């Protein structure tokens, strides 16, 4: 029994003592004690303590994050009408308004006081992606691959841009120093003379990695490449040691020689143009001469059962369809970068695209639709084989033009060393590559001139003369100790690129100046440093003008570099960076396992979808449901949509009756929110609550075990959750989390529509499928999917169609979440209690056009949250 006197009695004692006007230290907001005594204490005192919350003992201690969060929770639940609970007498409206107003005023006043001292966010450093982009743009070196050389950035409030989490240590600084020096030396001229671009053709029939696959045992024909002349099979060359090509003796024939492959590449079955390695980092044109083909089935031997899935290597013919080819730049050992894709045509033809390559990278094409024949599965079968034969892709040659040099020395080298001459210093033994040195006859004069120019480009605000002299002293120390002028300058530049002025955003509490606005805007919408035009506008002092700021925002959004914003934003807002963290279970879902084309296409789909929302200023309701999708052939088949041809994404209307349209039914999202061998309504439901609705559920209690799906299929996850919710500790959260998750149960681990679960219960007749690796696999259809549910307010839904309609009843909340996510990403600080009014202003200004995505970005940029630290 609680015998403590009510807080109102304590206030009365204080008044009698003559101290009524003085607040106790840590005392709750004035005017709240009576409300708590009357409407809350019966459940939330030191005796009942429901929800582990004693409001009668709750002081106001805003410096403690947990205490501040508790008061926000109290405010929000009372404001929403969730507390006092419905079974309790409801307070009068005036009482509610007085209570919530008192709490809101106290919370807001505290945060505003802190803002006056430090701003909304502390000073933050660049994360590793921003640092990579900053060096690429500063040094005019788009090929640089730097972020994986830096430690992973901490994540808070979903993002790797949160100032409070991006700490700086000696170890972190050491990595910045190493990466900066690496980038500077990589950008320096690697030779004295201008590199002359060459056009070199590499024939597939002359590549060791292709020809090695002609020596396979004949009992694995699917793993062999078939030599052809035009479409005429030369299978008789298989297994022979002689040359696979006519070579220089017959150039016309050599140009139509090819290898046809039936399988995609995996494990030991890998082919690349091994004769090519990029001589220098830079831009190259790649031309592929390819074609799609058809390989007939093996003929039936007398007295033997038919084996039509075995290809007849002697029977190659034209195909009636194109085949997708993905192209990777490969650095050994097995480090791949996707650099392009195209459709191999039905008749031999050339596909061309440009790519930035690193020095030493080679080119690795892959027939992306085909199965991957892993060694060890001797009973594998091509899932694309039919009684009429198997599809194939023929590779004739790769032609490489480059490096394509726009100027020499490069713009990056000239930023570092201007027009100072170069010389080559060879080693005495000649066993190591020559060293390129910059020649200076006036170390001090050249260094000061070069450093001043470099700082004006590297710093994102005016450069003080003291900064020039500070870094000049770094260079002097090197050459005074016998170091070369080149090393001295690289050392000074490394120091600049590791200094607080470069690796942190220069923002001060209060209204941002034009340079800070330019910096914040560029890192928001392009994830990199301000370009020349934005810097010029900041220098002119006009960027704080609303119209000018809007015009610059439009310009940055229209730039190709806005792709860097979309990719980085969706990587963290939607967790797209995790798309390959979990692979479908090869036992139950072997048909999706190792399907890179599916993963790459679904990732691209979501990025392109968000890009389209921004480009066309589409309403945020499209996040839940849209009348279009962006799909290629792979995704259209995956989603059961009318077929489209080719590997490129295109916008198509959603057919009537299809569950597709919107973000939440895309394959990338549905894959990210599974565990690989089963779907999880809890995981998917929590994701929807958090990332789409902006109402993140509380973390589960530490002593409650997670619900693991029954892979046998004897019980559904819904049945297990029903038992889980019998625990009162779990029931409160699960009534919010589970409904969105149940609505998505009609989609399996890869986002395919289903009516029954898959399981491994041997008591159920098996279904036989063919996995991506070619081996047969068995799965069992388990219990029917039940996608119905009930929202916390009691609104029922039968399936994903009705669930979407329920979500769209509150478009303002969808927009509120998007605006909050954008503010958090753009400013490096989460939306706090005192920021809510600013968010509502953003919503008010975008409501008339349905909360357009582009309009939300504009209003975020124009808001006080963005324009003040």
HELIX and SHEET records of a PDB file:
HELIX    1   1 UNK A    7  UNK A   16  1                                  10    
HELIX    2   2 UNK A   33  UNK A   39  1                                   7    
HELIX    3   3 UNK A   50  UNK A   52  5                                   3    
HELIX    4   4 UNK A   55  UNK A   57  5                                   3    
HELIX    5   5 UNK A   65  UNK A   79  1                                  15    
HELIX    6   6 UNK A   93  UNK A  118  1                                  26    
HELIX    7   7 UNK A  128  UNK A  138  1                                  11    
HELIX    8   8 UNK A  147  UNK A  149  5                                   3    
HELIX    9   9 UNK A  170  UNK A  187  1                                  18    
HELIX   10  10 UNK A  204  UNK A  206  5                                   3    
HELIX   11  11 UNK A  208  UNK A  211  1                                   4    
HELIX   12  12 UNK A  212  UNK A  214  5                                   3    
HELIX   13  13 UNK A  218  UNK A  223  5                                   6    
HELIX   14  14 UNK A  235  UNK A  237  5                                   3    
HELIX   15  15 UNK A  247  UNK A  250  5                                   4    
HELIX   16  16 UNK A  251  UNK A  256  1                                   6    
HELIX   17  17 UNK A  411  UNK A  417  1                                   7    
HELIX   18  18 UNK A  443  UNK A  458  1                                  16    
HELIX   19  19 UNK A  465  UNK A  480  1                                  16    
HELIX   20  20 UNK A  485  UNK A  497  1                                  13    
HELIX   21  21 UNK A  500  UNK A  503  1                                   4    
HELIX   22  22 UNK A  514  UNK A  525  1                                  12    
HELIX   23  23 UNK A  532  UNK A  540  1                                   9    
HELIX   24  24 UNK A  546  UNK A  558  1                                  13    
HELIX   25  25 UNK A  562  UNK A  573  1                                  12    
HELIX   26  26 UNK A  576  UNK A  578  5                                   3    
HELIX   27  27 UNK A  596  UNK A  615  1                                  20    
HELIX   28  28 UNK A  620  UNK A  623  5                                   4    
HELIX   29  29 UNK A  633  UNK A  639  1                                   7    
HELIX   30  30 UNK A  667  UNK A  672  1                                   6    
HELIX   31  31 UNK A  681  UNK A  687  1                                   7    
HELIX   32  32 UNK A  688  UNK A  692  3                                   5    
HELIX   33  33 UNK A  717  UNK A  724  1                                   8    
HELIX   34  34 UNK A  728  UNK A  743  1                                  16    
HELIX   35  35 UNK A  800  UNK A  807  1                                   8    
HELIX   36  36 UNK A  808  UNK A  810  5                                   3    
HELIX   37  37 UNK A  811  UNK A  827  1                                  17    
HELIX   38  38 UNK A  833  UNK A  835  5                                   3    
HELIX   39  39 UNK A  836  UNK A  846  1                                  11    
HELIX   40  40 UNK A  847  UNK A  849  5                                   3    
HELIX   41  41 UNK A  853  UNK A  862  1                                  10    
HELIX   42  42 UNK A  864  UNK A  867  1                                   4    
SHEET    1   A 5 UNK A 198  UNK A 203  0                                        
SHEET    2   A 5 UNK A 390  UNK A 402 -1                                        
SHEET    3   A 5 UNK A 257  UNK A 261 -1                                        
SHEET    4   A 5 UNK A 226  UNK A 229 -1                                        
SHEET    5   A 5 UNK A 232  UNK A 233 -1                                        
SHEET    1   B 4 UNK A 198  UNK A 203  0                                        
SHEET    2   B 4 UNK A 390  UNK A 402 -1                                        
SHEET    3   B 4 UNK A 282  UNK A 297 -1                                        
SHEET    4   B 4 UNK A 311  UNK A 318 -1                                        
SHEET    1   C 4 UNK A 198  UNK A 203  0                                        
SHEET    2   C 4 UNK A 390  UNK A 402 -1                                        
SHEET    3   C 4 UNK A 282  UNK A 297 -1                                        
SHEET    4   C 4 UNK A 349  UNK A 357 -1                                        
SHEET    1   D 3 UNK A 335  UNK A 344  0                                        
SHEET    2   D 3 UNK A 323  UNK A 331 -1                                        
SHEET    3   D 3 UNK A 362  UNK A 367 -1                                        
SHEET    1   E 2 UNK A 422  UNK A 425  0                                        
SHEET    2   E 2 UNK A 435  UNK A 438 -1                                        
SHEET    1   F 2 UNK A 628  UNK A 631  0                                        
SHEET    2   F 2 UNK A 650  UNK A 653 -1                                        
SHEET    1   G 3 UNK A 756  UNK A 759  0                                        
SHEET    2   G 3 UNK A 776  UNK A 784 -1                                        
SHEET    3   G 3 UNK A 766  UNK A 770 -1                                        
SHEET    1   H 2 UNK A 789  UNK A 790  0                                        
SHEET    2   H 2 UNK A 796  UNK A 797 -1                                        
END                                                                             
